């Protein structure tokens, strides 16, 4: 764990202790315990066993009696341990403690200001998400886990349901979403988003500026600071079916060859068929272009994704995520059966992943293995 991560882990503990000093009856305690095991015979270490615990404490201070204005705080940690093994032969283990969320917020009916380690998420797409700029949500993960970012987020909601977002980030280094390069964590990031309602839907324009770093990639020119501009446009409408699009253009000011500029074009739809208890199907197609010219289409790839979900009963559900990369000619699937107990959720998954998966978000909180495999996951919420 780096010094930066250790420092914020200590901040979590101090934050929780501070809650208790205000009065334990005002603190809300929650937690999620996960244990998962999988077997992927195509890997050298075919067996996997992992645990994760995410304890969370929250605290609210009302400003008025109606609680239309209040301060609230949230702190949670990501405590995990994994072991990879080949039965009766070789094993490798790792454990870690990191902050998951640590933020403070001031909230009114129309305004929100949030400061700290938080999740920032927006966009219209569901599976292949070009403007998933600040997280790593993998559609194959039923828990939708993702790392957060350190920053300040302000949002204002108009009475006609239009809203405006403004943010600034600092101290974030890891790649997020479809990032080709890491972020220079010593340079602040900033951006904003305007979301406006339309007939039967909404449309939004987003912008983000960051300083990227190419020092960790050997085959391209080495720069510590690469100014990067991102533009996003997305919209979603509810007609006879759900229909959306999501587009992102990324412009860098230094020549990095085919990684200089990126363009993403996504279109998707969803519909619930009147079959039995109702089967919901989501379909998306993503085109990605990499070029040394802005809006160039020299290196393109196309990915199609689908997700189907069917409730077998009030407590049982079966779903599947399917992905086909037309350029690489490879196929990915994850079929998941879920049963809900009172406080426990059980997931049985069967999957296949090629050695290199592109077009879908990669998440370092979720262990995805190449080849075919089976996974059992038990989740306890308290």
N, C-alpha and C positions, 0 to 999 in steps of 0.2 A: 504494500500500500504506500502511495506517495505521501510526501509531507502534506500536500494540499488536501488529499483525501483524509489523512489522519486528523488534520485540523478540523475539518467539518464533521467528522465522526464525533470528536469531542464536543463540538457545538451541539450535536444532537443530544448527547447525554446531559449537557448543561441546560439545554432547552427543556428537556423532560423534568429534570430536577426543579427548574423554575416553576413549571406547571404545579408540581406538588406543593411548593411553598405558597402558591396563591390559594390553595385549598383543593384537596384531592377530589371532593365531590363535584367540582366544576370541570374536571378533566374527563374526556371520553377516551377510553382505551379500546383499541381494536387490534386485530392481528390476523395474519394469514400464514399458515404453515403448509408447506408443500413437500411432498416426497415423491420422487419419480424414479422409475427404473426402465431401461430399454435394452434391447438386444439388436445389434446391427452387424450381421455376419460378414459384411463386405469390408469391415474395418479391422485393422490389426488388433486394437483393443475393442472387442465387440461388445463387452458389457459396460453398462453405465448405471450408476446409482447416485442420486443427488438429493440434497435437502436444501430448503430455503425457508427462512422465517423473516417476515416483514412486520415487526411490531410498529404500531402507529398511535400517537397521542395527539389529541386536538383540544383546543381551548378557545372559548368564545367570550368576548367582553362586549355586551350591548352598550350602545351609545344613547339610545332612546328606549322608552318602555315598550314600544311596538316592535323593537328589534329590526326596524327597516334600515338602521345604520349600526354597524358593529365592526369591531376588530376581531379577527380570528387567526389562529396559529395552528400549524400542523408540523409534526416531526415524525419521521419514520426511518428505519434502518433496513439495509439489505444484508442479512446474515446468511451465508451459504457455504456449503461444502459439497464437493463432487469427487467421485472416484471412477476412473476408467480402468477396466481390467480385462485380461484374457484368463478365463478360468484355470486355476491351478498353475499359473505361469507368471504373468507380468501385470503390474498395476501402477497407476499414477493417480495421485490425489492432490487436491487443492482446496483451500478454504479462504474466506475473505469476509471482512466486515466493512461496509461502505454506507454512506448516507444515501437514502432513497429519495426522500422529500424533506426539505426544511424551509418553510416559508411563513411569512406574516402577511396579512391582507387587511385592507380597509375596504368595506363594502357598503354600498347603498342600493336603492332600487334601480338606479341607472348607471352607477359607476363602480368600478373595481380597480384597486391598485394592489398588486401582489409583488413581494420582494423575496428573493431567495432561490433555493433549489426547487424547481417546479417543472411540471409538464405543460408544454405549450403545443397545442394541436389544433389544426384547422384544415379545411379543404373539403371537397365534395366527393372524392373517390373513396372507395372502400378497400380495395385489394392492392392495386398498383398505384402508388400515391406520389406523383411528382413533387408536390409541395409539402410533403412530410419532412420539413426542413429541420425540426428540432427534436425528433425522437426516432425510435427504431421499432415501431409496432409491426410485428410479424403476423400476417393474417392466419398463419398456421397455429399460432399460440392462442388457445382458448382463454387464457388469463390476460392477454394483451399487456404484458409487462413491458416496460421501457425505462431506460435511464432518463433523468431530467436534465435541465440546463440551469446554470446560475445566471440570474438576471432580474430585471424589473419589467413587469407587464402592466400596462394600463388599458382598460377597456371602458368605453362609454356606449350606452344603449339608448338610442332615440326612441320616441314614442311610436314611431311607425315601424319598429323592429329593425331599422338600419343600425349598424354599430361600427365603431372605429376602434382599432387596436394600435397601440404603440409599444415598442419594447426596446430595451437595450440589454445586451448580454456581455458577460466578462468571465474569463477563467475557464472557458470550455475548449477542449482540445480534440476530443474523439470525433470520428466521422459520424454523421447522422444521415438517415435517409439514403439518398443516392449520391452523397458526397463522393467526389473523386479524390479529394485531398483533405488532409486534416486542417483544423483551424489553428491559427496562431493565437494561443490563449492570452497573450500579453497585450493584444490589441482589441479594444471594445468592438462589439457588433451592434448594429441597430437596424430597425425596420418598422414597418407598419402594414396595416390591412384595413380596407374599407369594404364592408359587406352591405349590400343593398337589396331589399325585397323587390321581387318582380311578380307578375301574375303567375300564381301557382308555383313560385319558387324563389330563388335568390341568385345573385351574381356577386362576385367579389374580386378585388384587385389587391395583390400583395407585393411588397418589396422588402428585400433584405440585403444589407451590405455587411461583408465580413472580410477579414484578411486571412487568406489561406496560406498553407506552407507545403512545399513540395520536397522538403529535405529528406523525407522517409522513403521516397521513390527513386530508385537509381537510374532508370532509363529515360528520365526527362530532365530538363534544366533545373538546377537547384536554386530555389528562392525561399527565404524565410518569410517574406511578406508579399503576398500577391493580392492586391485589391480585387474583390469579386462583387459583382452586382447580380442580384437575382430578381426576376420579375415573374409573378404568378398570376394567372387568370383562371377562375373556376366558376362554375354555375351548376345549379341543380334545380330540377322541376319535377313536380308530381302530376303527371297526366294520367293516361290509362295505366301507365307503369312509371317507375322511377327512371329518370334520364339525367345524366350529368356529363360534364367534361372537366378536365383539369390540365392546364398547360403551364410549363415552367421554362423560362429561358435564363441561362446562366452565362454571364459575360465576364471574362478575366482580362486584366489589363497587361499581362505578360504572356509571351509566346511559350506555350508548353506543348506545341505540336497538336496532336488530335485531342488532348485533354484541355485545350485552351477554352473551348466553349462547349456547352451542352444544351440540348433542347429536348423537351419531353412533351408528348402529346397523348393524352388519355381520354377515352370515351367509354362510358359504361351505362348499364341499365340494370334494373331489377324488377321482378314480378313474382307475385305469390299465386301459384296455381291452385285451383280448387280441387285438389286431390286429397282425399282422406281428411286429415287434420290441417292440410294446407302446407304446400312445399314452396319455400322461398328460394329463388335462384338469382344470383348476381353474376353478371358477365361484364368483363372489361377487356379492352385492348390498349396496349401501350406501345408507342413508337419512340425510340431513343436515338438521338443523333449526336455524334461527337465530331468536332471539326476544329481546325485552326482558324476558320473564318466564322464570324458571327452569323447565325442562321444557315451555316453550311450544312449539307446533308451527305457528306462524303462517307462517313462510317455510321451506318444505321443498323438497328436491330429491332425486332418486333416480338412482343410477348402477349399472349392471350391467357387470361385467368378466369376461372369460374368458381363459384362457391354455391353449394346447395345445402339446405338445412330443412329437416323434417322432424316435427315433434311426434314421437311415437306415443307418448302419454304426457300427463302433467309433469312427471318426474324424469322422463327419458327423452333423449334427443339424439339424432344421428346427423352428422354433417360431413362435408368433404370440401377440400380446397384442391383445385386442379390447375396446373400451370404448364403451358407449352411455349417454349422458346423457338420461334420459327427460324431464326438465324443459326442457332447451334443445333437445332433438331433434337432437343432433349425434352423430357416430360417429367413433371413433379406432381406427386399427389400426397395428400394427408387425409385419411378417413378417420373420423372421431366419433365414438359412442360415449355419451355422457349420461350418468345417472345422478340425480340430486337426492341426498338424504337431508336431514334437518339442518345440520351444520357442516356436512361433509359432501364434497362433490368428487365423483370418481370418473376418470377418463381413460378409455382404452383406445389407443391409436395405432393404425397401421399406415406405413408411409413408404415412399420411395423418393430419394433425392439424388440427382446426378452429382458428379464430383464437383462441378461448378454450377451454382444456381445464380442466375441473373434475372433482373426485373422485379424481384421480390425483396422486401426489406430483410436484412440480416441483423440479428439481435444477439449481443453477447450475453444476455440474460437467459436465453433459450438455447439449449444444446440441440442443434440439428446435425444429424450424421448422414454421410453419403451412403448410397445404396438403399437396399430394402431393410425394413426393420419393424419392430413392434414396441410400443411404449405403454406403460401403465403409470398413471399419475393420480395421487390422492391429495385433495386440498381440504384443509380444515380452517374454517373462518370462525373467529370468536370476537 
